[in-house]
Amino acid sequence: MAALLLAALILSAPSAEAAYGYRKKITLQGSKMNGSLSGFPVLVNIASDNDLRTAVNGGHVQNSNGYDITFRDSDGTTQLAHQVEKYIAITGQLIAWVKVPSLAAGTNKDIYIYYGDNTITSSTENKTAVWDSSYKGVWHLNNSLLDSTANNNNGSSGNVDAGDTKQGIIGDGVDFTPQDGTHEIIQVNDSSTLTLPNDFTLQAWAKFDSVSSNQNLFYKQHNGDPWFTYYFFAAPNKLTMIWKTSTGGSYQIGDWDGTCTLAAGNWYHIAFTRSGTNAGIYVNGNLCESQSNWSGTTRDGDDKLNLGANWTGGTAPDAVLDEIRVSESARSQNWLKTEYNNQSSPSTFYTIGAEENIGGPVYHQITATAGTYGTITPSPSVQVEHGSNQTFTVTVTTGYQVSQALVNGAAATLTNGQYTFSNVQSDQTISVAFEAIPTPNPPPSPTEPIAVPGCAMNININYGRTGFVASDFEFISVDVTPQNTLLLNTGYYAIDPNRIVIPFTQQVAVTFFYEGAGYMGNDFGWMLASGGAGGAKNTIYTNINDNNSNGILDDRESLGVADPRVNRVELGTFQVGTEIVFWLFADPGNLDPGSEWYRNPQYFYTKKDWNSDTYTSYKDQCTAATFTKIYQLGANNNSEGQCLLDSAWMPAAAVSRLKNTWGMDFKTATQSMTITHNQKFPHVVLGVPRDKPNEWILGWEDLAGGGDTDHNDLIFHIERRTGGRAVLAKPIVPQIAEAYYTGVTATVFDYMPCAGKTDVKYYLSIDNGANWVPINSWDEMRESDINKRDNGPLLTTWTPGTPPYT
């Protein structure tokens, strides 16, 4: 525990070397403040800001999670404690709470928001310090029931699920709907910090759908009659508080005169305070009712604090609640009124100035990695000034050569052992891998592991005595090896869905083959990463519906198994280096029009940083702040609806369909995913069998917040076909002009351990290329061993790659 605590403190500490490139002045309006306040948590709520987008989205924030956003006092140096409730990288939306040392009515107060430091890779928040020691619980309810204070009074769900998340006054809130019979309730385990013996404050934002019955807001349980210690609720059109003392006394206060009448459909800032013998109920910072005869201490509540209903689920509010807080002090009316002004209308509580470039040069990080048998310098990373150039030099061990160079995940070419990044605008990566220089021996046995990444098909043709000479040919997606044989590039294992790059000119096709979420009406499609999340979207399937679970959309062909002839969609041919992003639109489809899904459908992307939601699901084994989930790709999933740390991926029907239709078998392969609560959630798992690198299986989790994290709600088969060509640059002619050839013998040795969906065809032209005749049959076809020796009888038919040596 000590080690974990230390790690948390280190992660939360702001960087001592922080070099922020930009800042903006935030001027808090003195006209919106009441009295003199100390340590006040100010809400900064920015709906969108182009400057606060991340660099890859055209802004100046460097970290995709917004970790380099921080706040300072008016002197520009004093760090202010802050908590980020929500940050969206692609829009610059920011919801943050900042602890300001002092506020005074009538006096403007300046603070600064700083950002733009690409050296920061962990959070600069100090969220528990935002809330002074009197706060015993602060629940933002933004897709989470966690307590933001140091008391860890986290809530647990009583029938509160993703569908109960609705738009709150600030970000999201929780919708309590007693009429649906589910009796939503948030329960907080008993804690001494929630007994509140003397002065205290209970407060929340509420928007009532109806005001005709008693609706509980706070209910602190007690084991024994009476069954509570304090009970704050909305009676018809008014608020009431009942309080039990440690000596058996009871006090009750209510807005009997209707000074602050409640109406359905409006947001209200509601609070109760007790200070000494004085008790008061406030709405929107205005005192509605007060009493001055309260004495004694609160009866010890030895059971849960219930938010939104009592322990049975009764008297639940018909309302959306947000920003629930408990304090062991009586917040003053000035404090409550300033809170109301700040939170009800942030845009009038402060003004935000223009962006200031304060950092001088902005630097970007280029990360360089090299495999065994070579080096790359500089490494492992270098900081490069914005707009400048950086050259990397690759050195190879004797007897080896560069097998692959990748820049930002795409194939790249080295020039004289060097690669130069020009006009650097953002963080970059470069990696190189090496291989032994091939000897004249045949290729390795296909039973040996295939290098990852990097997968190719060798085609050795006996062309003269010297083999192939590059100057004699015109090549497309084909290289000549140092041994003068041909190498047809067929792709590599691209199993990171965050960056799906086409390595060579390829055709791409998609086939739907399984749905595990028949209650939805999702759409699925693709787009180019270059256009960003707001770019043009191309739809492949709409209103996906396979309720019969046979893999056929709407049973359009009445086939018993999934068949590519039915669902296959050709996306077209993509050029080398094209980055594709697949998307899923969580269409409300068949859901109740009153549900959250219907009101606020979302797009999910294979590119995790484009997703607008964060992981908020607390299910089964997936409750740690950060956890790694392992998927057994080839096993049958028998734990649907559960979030297990180690589980099979696809249901038996999908596994069987995968094998029978496409001949794909993941066997014992696994895929892992690290997930952090309240951080961006990856909605896809991408699986690639080792023997079929050009065929991918894409599995989606279609529920916002993570759901059961099984990633098998919708599953698609994605196929890439590679084309290459080697053509003689000029025809072969006899040395004597009058002579002519009467026959040609072509001897071909094919070795294709990972050809994927690449078919090899041979053509012959006898009229200088005017007409080409396909070679559809061979005089002899034999299976051979690795040394090209005959290994059996003549073959009557031949499919490329079967057997691997032919």
N, C-alpha and C positions, 0 to 999 in steps of 0.2 A: 504493500500500500504506500510506503514511503517513497519507493522508486516511482510509482505511478504519479503521486502527487508532485514530486519534483519535476517529472516530465511535463506535467500539465502547466506548472509554473513557468518552465522554460519556454513552452510554446506560446504562453500568453504574454510574455514580456516583449515590449517594443524593442526593435533593433537599435542598439547603441550607435550603429554606423549608418542608420537610415539616411538616405539621401533622396528626399522627395523632390520630384521634378515640378510639382504643381500644388497650388493651394487656392482656396476660395474663402473670402470673408463671409461669415454668417453673422448678421446683426440682429440680435434679439431686441424686440421693440418694448421699451419701457412702458409704453401706454397699455400694453397687454399684461403687465405684471401687477400684482397686488402685494403691498407691504415689502418687507425685507426678508429674503429667503436664503438659506444656506444649504449647499449640497443638493441642489434641485436637479432631478433627472429631466432634461429637456428632450422632447421628441423632435428628431430631424426626419421628416417624411418627404422624400423627393420622388415624385411619380416617374420621372424619366429625366435624364441629363446626358447629352451626347459626350460631354467631357468625362463623365463617370463610367462610360462604357469601358470595357477592356480594350487593350491595344488592338487585338485581332478584330474587334468590332468597330474600330475607328476612334476609340477614346484614348484616355491616358492612364487608366488604371492598369497595372501590370499583372496582377495576380488574378487568375480566373475566379477565385472565391472572394475577391475584394479584400484580401488580407492586408494590402498596402494602403487601405483607407484608415486614417486615424484622425484624431481631433486634438487641437491645442488651444491654450488660453490666448487672450489678446496679445500677450508678449511674444507669441510665435514659438515659444520654447517649452513652456510648461505643458506636459502631457495631461490630457483629461481622460478619465476612465470612460469607456464607451462599450456598448453592446450593439452588435449588428443583428437585428431581428430578421432582415431580409435583404438580399442583394441579387440583382439580375444583371448578368454581365452584358447581355446583348442590348439592353435598353438603358442601363445606368440607373435603374430604380434602386432606391436605398431607403430602408427604414432602420433608424439607429436611435439609441438612447445615450445621451451624453450628460455626465454629471458636471454641472457648472457650479463653481465654488460659491458664488453669491449673485443674487439678483436684487434689484431695488426698483420699486415702482417709480415710473417717470424717467428712469435713466436707462438709455440703451446700453447693451452689453455686446461686445464683439468676441467671437470665437472663430477659429479657423478649422476647415477641413483640409487635410493634407493627403496627397496620393501621388502615385507615379514613381514608385521605387521597385525596380525589378529584382532587387536582392532579397526582398522579403518573401519567404515561402511558408510562413506559419502565421497564425492569427495574432494580431496586435491588440485584440480585445482584452479587457479586464472587467468582464461583465458583472461579477459579483460586487465589485467596488462601486458600480454605478448606484447600487441601492444601499442606503445607509443602514446601520445596524438595527434600526427600529423596524425596517421591513422584514417580516417573517415569511412572506410568500408573495411572489410576483409571477403571475401566469399570463403570458402574452397570448396563448392559445393560437399561435400561428403555425398550424399543422403540428403542434406539440403540446403536451400537458406538463412540460418540465417547469420547475421553479427556477427563476433567474437569480435568486438570492443565494447566499452561502449556506442556507439552512437545508437545502436539498429536500424541500417539501414537495416532491414531485407528485403529480396527480396520476391516478390510474383510471382507466376507462371502465365505465359501467354503461355498456351499450352505445358508447360514443365511437363512431367509425368515420372513415374518410367521407362518407356521404353527408355527415353532419357538419363538415367544414363549410362555412359560408363567409361571404364578405363581411368583415368586421368594421368597426370604426377606424381601426388601424391594422392594415393587413387583413388576416383572417380571424374569424371568431368561431364559436361553436353554436350551432342551432339546436335548441331544445324544442322538441315537438311532441308533447304528451299525447296529442290526438292520434299518433300513429301506433300507440301502445308499446313503444320500446322503452319508455321511461329512462331517457339519458340522464346520466349522473357522473360527475367527476368526484372521485374520492381521494382524500389525502390522509395518509396514515397518521395516527395520533402522535403528537410530538409536544414536548413541553413548550416549544416556541409558539404553539398555537393556542395555549390556554388563555393568555392575555389577562393576567390577574388584575391589573389596574387600568391605566389609560390605554386606549386602543382605537384603531380606525379600521372599518370595513368599507371597501369601495369597489365599484365595477362600472363598466359601460353596459347598457342594456337597450335593446330595441324590441319592444313587445309587439307580438302579432295580435294579441288580445289582452284586455285588462279587466276581464269580468270575473276572475277567480283569484284565490290566493296562489302566489307564485314565489317559490323559495329562491333566495339568492345565496345565503350562507346558513348552514345548519351544523353546529358543532355537537356531535353525539355525546351521550353519557350512558353508561351501562347501569340502568336503573331508573325508576320513576322519580322525577320527571326525566324524560329521555333526551334532554338537550341542556346545554349551558348557555348558548346564545343562538338566536334565531332571527335573521333579518330577511324580511319577505315583502313582496308587493301585494297588498290587499287590493281589492277592486279600486282602481284609480288613485291609490295612495300607498305610502310606504309605512311599514311597522317594524319595530324592533322589540324583542322580548329577551330579557337578560336575567339569569339566575345567579344568586350570590352563593358564596361558600357556606353561609350560615342558613341557607334555605329560603332567603328572601327572593323576591321577584319584582322586576321593574318592567314597565312597558311604556313605549312612546310611539305615537303615530301621528301622521299628518291629518288629524281629525277634521281640521277646518278646510282641507283641500287647497292649502296655500300653493302647493306644487302638484297640481293634478297631472296624472300620467295619461298619455293617449297612445293608441296603437300606431305603429309605423314611424315613430320618431326615436332618434338616439338620445339617451339620457345618461349623464354622468351622475351616478348615485353614490352617496356616502353616508355612513353613520360614524360619529365620533363620541368618545367618552373622555372627559378631562376632569378629574377630581369628582365632584358631585354633579357636574354639568354633562348633559347628553344632548346631542343634536342630530337631526336628519337634514341632509343637504341634497339638492338636485341642481345640477349644472353650476355648482359653486354657490348657490343661494340657500340660505337657511330657511327651512320649511317649518320646523317645529323644534322646540327646545324644552328641557326640563332641568331643574337645578337641585333635585333631591336624591340623586343616585348616590348610594354609599356602599361600602364593602368591597370585597374582591370577588372575582369571577369564580364560580364553582368549577372545580377541576374536571375538565372534560376528558374522560379516559377512553375515548373512542374517536372515530374518524371525523374529519371535517368534510362535510358534503357541500359541494358547489353545484347549484342548479336543481337540487331536489333533496328530500330527506332520505334517510337510509333505506326506506322501502321503495324509493322512486316516486313517492307521492308528492303532491303540491309542486310538481316540476313546472318551471316557467315555460310559457309559450312565447319564447323570445330567443334572440341571438345575443349571447354574452361575449364580452371581450375585456381585456385588461383588468383582470380580477386581482385585487391586492389586499393584504392584511398587514397592519402595522401595530407594533406595541408602543404606540404613542398617539396622541390626539393631534392629527394634522389640522392646522389652523384653517380658518375660512379663506385666508389669503392664499395659502398653499393650494387648497382645493379649487379656488377660482382661477388661479394661474394655470393649474393642470387643465381645467376645462378650456381655457382660452388657447392653450398650446395644442391640445389634442383634438379639439373640435375643428380648428382651422389653422393648421400649421403654416400655411402660406401667408397668413396675415400676422402670425406671431413673430416671424422673422423675414428678413430679406437676404438673398444670396447674391454676392457680388460676382464680378467677372473673374474668369480664371487668370491666375498669375503664374507665369513661368519663372520659378524661383531656383530651379536646380541646375541651371546652366546645361551642360551636355547631359543627354539622356543615353543610358547604356543598355544594351541588350546582351543576353547571354547566349553564346553558341557552345553547345555541349558536343564533345567529340569522343567517340569510343572506337576502339580497334580490337579485333579478335586476336587469337593466338597466331604467332609467326609473323608479326608485323607491328608497327607503331604508327601513331598519327600525332603530329605536334602542330600547335600547342594542344595539350589535353590536361585534365578531363574537360575543362571548360575555360572560356575566356570571355571577358567583358569587352564589347565592341561599341564604340560610340555611334549613336544614331546617324545613319546616312553614310557611314564610312565603309571601307572594304577590309576583309580579313582573309588571309591565305593560310590553308592547312597543307602540310607536307606529309606524305605517306612514305614510310620506309619499310621494305619487305625483306624478310629473312631469305638468305640464299637457298635456292631450291623451291621457292614458293612464289606465288603471284597473287594479285588482287582478284578475288572471285566475284566480289560485289561491292559497290559503293552506293550508299543511300543518303540522300539529303532530304530531311523532313519526311522520311519514309518512302520516297520515290527514287527510282534508279537514277544514278548520276554518272558522269564520265570524268575521270581524272585526266589532266593534261600534264604529261611529264611528271607524273606522281604527285600532282598538286591539284587542289580545288580552291577557288576563290569565291567568297560571298561578296557580292557587290551591292552597294547602297543598302546596307542592312537597316530594316525597318522594324523588326520584331525578333523575338527569341527564335533560334534555329537549332537544328541537330544535324550531325554528320556521323556516319558510321561506316567502317570498312571491314570486310571479312577476307580471309586469305585461304588459299588451297595450294596443295602441292602441285608443282608443274607436272602435268601428265607425262608418263613414259610411254613408249610404243606398246606397252601391254594393253590388253582389252580393258574396257571399263570395269568397275568393281561389281561384285555380285549384288544382285537386287535384294538379297536377304539382309545386306548390311543397312544400317540406319541411313536415311536420306538427310543431308545437311539441311538445316533450317536457320534462316531463310535461304532460298536458292534451290531451285529444282529445274533440271533441264533434261532434254532428250537428245541423245547422241545418235546421229545417223552417219555411219561410216560407209562411204562408197569408194570403190576402187577406181579412181580416176587417174589413169596413167600410172606411171611408176612413182611419181613424187607425191601423189595425193593432190588435194585442192590447193590452188594458189589464189589468194584473194583477188589479185588483179585480173584473173580470168573470168570473174563472175560479177553479177549484180545481185546484191543481197537485200532482203527485207526481213527483219527480225531474225537474222541468221548471222552467226559469227564463224570465223575459221580459227580453229585451235592451233597452238604451236606445233602440233603434230599433223597439220594440214588435213584435219577431218572437219566435218560440219557440226555446228552446235545450234540447234533450233531452240530459241528462248521460249519457254512455255509458262513462265510465271513462278510465283513463290508463295509461301504460306503467309497470307495477309490476314492474321487473326485478331487484329486490333480494330474493333468497329469504330473507334474514334478517328481513324484515318484510313479509309478504304481508297487506295490509289491503284489505278490500272497501270501495271508495270510495262506492258507492251500493247500495241494496238490490238484490241480484243472486242468480240461480240459478247454482250451480256444478256442473259435471259433469266426470268424469275418464274417460279411455279409455287402456287399455294398448295400446301398439303396437309395442314392440321390446324384445328381451332379448338382451344380448350376454354373459351369464354363466349359461349353461344348467346349470352344475354346482351352482348354489346353489338354495335353496328359499325365496326371500325372501318376506316379507309387506310390504304397502304400505297406508298409511292416512293419516288426518288427525286433528287435534285442535285445540282452541282454545288460543291462546297464553296466555290469561288463567289457565289451569290449571297452567302451568308444565310442566316436563319430566315430572313425576310425575302429571300430570293424566290424565283419561279419554282413552283412545285408541279411535278408530273405524276398524275395518278395512275396506278397500276390496277388496283382493285377497290371497289366501293361497297360499303354496307356488307362487309364480309360475314357470311352466314353459313355455317356448316353444322346445323343442329343435329343432323343424323350422324355426325362424326365419321363419315366415310371418306372424307377428303375431297368431296366434290361440292363445289359451291352451288347451292340451291339445287343440287341433284340434276344439273342441266344436261348431263349425258347418261344418267342412270347407270353409271359404271360402279362395280362393287369395290374398286380400289382406286386410290388416287392415280391419275394417269396424266403425264405431261401434255398429251394431246388435248386435254380438257382445259387445264388451268394455265398452261405455259404462256407467258407474254414476253416477246422479244423487245428489249429496250433499245437495241441498235448497236452500232459500232462506236467505241470510245478510243480516243487517241492516247498515246503513251503519256503518263503523268496526270491524267484526269482524276480528280478526287470526287468520288460519289458519296452522297449521304442519303441513306434510306430513312423514311419517316412513317410514323403511324399516327393517324388522327383518331383519338379516343372519342369517337362519335357517340353521343348519348343514345342514338338509335332507338332501342326498344325500352329504354328506362322510363321511369315515372317523370313526367315533365316538371314535377316539383323538386326533383333530386338535384344535388350539387353538380353531378355529371352533366345533367341537361342544361343547367344554367351556365356552366363554365367548362366546356370541353377543352381539351388540350392537345397540342402536337407534341409527340415524343420523337427524338432523333437518335440515330446511331452515334452521333457526335454528342457525347454526354454534356459538354458545356453549353450546348444550345437548349437543353431542357430547362423549363421554367420551374419545375418542382424539385423538392429535396426529399431525402428519405426520412419519413416520419412514422413508419409502421413499427409497432412494438408487438411482435408476435413470437410466441414459442421460444425458440433458442436465439432469435435475432434481436436481442435487447441491449447488447453492449454498445457503448458509444461508437466504437469501431470494431468491425468483425469481418472475417474473411469467409465467404461461402464457397464451398467446393461442389461442382457439378460433375457427377459421373455420367459422361456423355452417352455411353452405350448401354447403360442399364435401364430397366423399366422403373418408372416413378410410381410408387405406391403410397405416396404421402401428399397427395393433392390437398391444397388449402393450408398446408403447414409450412412454416419457414424453418428449415433445419440447416445446420451449418455444413452438413455433408449429406447430400441426397442425390438420387438419380435425376436426370434432366427431363426426359420426355416420357409420357405415358406409353404403355406397351403398344397401343395401336399405332402410335407415331413411329416407334422404333421398328416395328414390323414393316410398316409401310415404307420406311426409309430403306430397309434392306431389300424388300421385294421389288420396289419400283426403280430405285437408283443403284442398287447394289452397294450401298454405303454402310459401313460398319465401323463405329467408333471403338469397338472392342472395350478395352479398359482405360481409354484415354479420359483425362479429366480437364476441366477448365475451372479457374478460380476467379473470384471477384471480391475485392475489398470495398466495403460499404461503410460510410460514416453517417450517423444520424445528423440530420439538419444540414447535410452537404448534398451537392448535386448527385442525383440518382441515375445510374446507368440502366436504361430500360431494355438493353439487348445483351444476349449471349451469342457469340459467333463461334461455331464449331467447324473445324476442317479436318477430315480424315487424312492421315499421312499419305495414303496411297492415291488420294484424289485431290490434289492441292487446288485445282481449278473449280471445285464444287464446294459450296459453303452451305451451312444450315444456319439460318438466322431465327432465333427465338426471342419473343417479346414478352415483357410484363406490361399489361395494359392499364394497370391501376395507378393513379397518381399517389405519390407517397411511398410506393413500394409494394403494396398489397402483401401477397404471400411470397413474393420474390422468387417464384418458380421459373419465370422466363419461358413458359411454354403456352401462354394464352393464345398466341398466333405464331405459326412456324412456317417459314418459307425456304425453298430450295433455290439457291442462286448459282448460276453456271456461267463460266467464262470460256469462250472458245478463242484460241490463239491461231493466227495465221502467219506463215512465213514462206519465203520463196528464195530459192537459189537458182539463177538462170545464167547460162554461159553468156559472157559479154560478147562473144563472137563465135561463129560456128567453127567446128573442127573440119578442116579441109585437108585432102591429101597433099603431100609435099610436091607431087608431080601434077601439074595443072590438068593433064589429060586423063588422069586416073580418077577412079571413083570407088566408094565403099560399097561392098555387096552385103555387108552384115555388121551388126553391132552387138557386142556382148556386154551387158550391164550386170555386175555382181554387187549386191546390196547386203550389208550386214546391219540390221536394226537392233538397237538397244534402247528400250523405252520403259524404264521402271516407274516413271511418274508422268506419263504423257497427258493425263487428265482427259480433256475433251478435244485433243489435237489429233486429227487424222492425217496420215501422210499419203500423198499421191505422187506418182511419177509420170512424166510426160516426155515424149520424144518428137522432135520436129526434123523433117528431112528436106525442108524447103526454106532454110534460113529464118525460121521462126514465123513464117506466114501462117502455118497451121500446126497445131499441136495434137498429137494422138496420145490419149491416156494409156498407160500400161496397166491393163486390168488383170492380166494373168502372167505367170512366169513359167518358163520351161521346167524349172525345178524349184521347190521350196522345201527346205529342211530345217529342223530344229537343231541348234548347235549348242555347245557349251561355251563357257566364258573364254576359251582359247580358240573359238571359231572352228572347232572340230565337229564333224557330223555326230549327232547324238540320237539318231533314230531314223525311222523310215521317212520317205517323202511325205510332205504334208499336202493334202488336197485342197484345203482352204486356209486362209490366213487373215486374222484380225490383228492390226498393228498393236504390238505390245503383248500379244498372247500367242506363243510363249515369249518371254522377254528377249531371248536371243534367237534370231531367225536368220 
